[in-house]
Structure formats: C-alpha cells, structure tokens
C-alpha cells in the first residue's frame, strides 16, 4: 500500500509524460549560501534528501561537490539521470522514513520535503534520519514552505486525488499530494525533540518555485 507522501511519484509521472518538468532548474540560493557561510569544503560528503528533478543537485555535482542525491520517487531519480548522465550513479532512490545509508555526511540538506509530511511520526522519522546520518561535526539545512507563523495541514487521505494546478505550460491535472505548514515555534520544538540544535533560522525566497521558504540550519545536539 502506497504511503500518502509517495503521491509526488504520480505527479512526476503525469507531468513528465507531457514532456515537461514540474519545477524550474534554478537552484535554491540558500543552499550555496549555507555551504559558503559554514565553510563546507568541496571534498566534504554531502547528502540531499528529496532531490526532485535535480534543481540543486545537478549544479552542485557540476561544480565538483561530493554529493549523493536521493529521492523517494523512482521517476524523479530517472529524470535526473537522464538530465545529467555523467553523474547518474550519484542519484539514488531512497525513502528516508524507512531507509538507511552506511555513510555519514558533513552536510545534509532537504528543500521542500518536510512540508509534504503531515503526520507527527513521519516528521520525527525525517529528523531522526538526518541526525543519524550527520557526521559529528556536520550540519544540516532544512527548507520548508511557510512564513514562520501560519499553520496548515492537508488531509493525507486525499494526497492521490486529482487536482488542477498551475504550470508554466498551462493548467494541468496532477495528484494533489500533501502539505503541512508549521510555525517556527512548532519547527523548533520538533528539532529539539529530535536531538537537533538550531544554529540559525529565517525566511528566504527561491524564485520562481517558492516566494518564501522557512529555513533552519542545525547540528546534532551535544556536538
């Protein structure tokens, strides 16, 4: 039985069958800014959770970053491998809520993944995966939809329902998917309960895909 958070696989299949990408190919600025601000060296192992169509992963790979880019969606991973065949082995299907990797990473990041997890236990597993896969001195960047104040939760039972969405190519009917937006207060509580210490937080734009994203930079508590 499919989990509600797998609905993006259906969305990707629908839009790719029409010959389009779902998202733009413009990297999320806060990713490069965080790498620079915390001095993450190019030789450091990096993990991306929810790489989607490679918006952030492909530019990082092309600049020589030691990146493993993962996504729950086989369709998204296959898309990335077609777009960047020279780095095909750097893309992998992974469910971070139930999977595990043998490696630890100096930098872990996830853009627009957390807000798709509506259930408390799934969000806790997401943060637990990050903590378990961070090197002792590693940091993680989590970006999620929201303005830091508003809270909203969609019905996960409706994640696979057809819904009309705007797309640069025109209106398209795709899987509705899921969404949970939380305040900074809730996010900080979730991080603390998961054994992660907040280093910084804020709001950041990432046009044209997101007018506003909340972001948090964290490390493992106790390190």
C-alpha positions, 0 to 999 in steps of 0.5 A: 500500500502506497504511503500518502507522501509517495503521491509526488511519484504520480505527479512526476509521472503525469507531468513528465509524460507531457514532456515537461518538468514540474519545477524550474532548474534554478537552484535554491540560493540558500543552499550555496549560501549555507555551504559558503557561510559554514565553510563546507569544503568541496571534498566534504560528503554531502547528502540531499534528501528529496532531490526532485528533478535535480534543481540543486543537485545537478549544479552542485555535482557540476561544480565538483561537490561530493554529493549523493542525491536521493529521492523517494520517487523512482521517476524523479531519480530517472529524470535526473539521470537522464538530465545529467548522465555523467553523474547518474550513479550519484542519484539514488532512490531512497525513502528516508522514513524507512531507509538507511545509508552506511555513510555519514555526511558533513552536510545534509540538506532537504528543500521542500520535503518536510512540508509534504509530511503531515503526520507527527511520526513521519516528521520525527522519522525525517529528523531522526534520519538526518541526525543519524546520518550527520557526521559529528561535526556536520550540519544540516539545512532544512527548507520548508514552505511557510512564513514562520507563523501560519499553520496548515495541514492537508488531509493525507487521505486525499494526497492521490486525488486529482487536482488542477494546478498551475504550470508554466505550460498551462493548467494541468491535472496532477495528484494533489499530494500533501502539505503541512505548514508549521510555525517556527515555534512548532519547527523548533520544538520538533528539532529539539525533540529530535536531538537537533540544535538550531544554529540559525533560522529565517525566511528566504525566497527561491524564485520562481518555485517558492516566494518564501521558504522557512529555513533552519540550519542545525547540528546534532545536539551535544556536538 
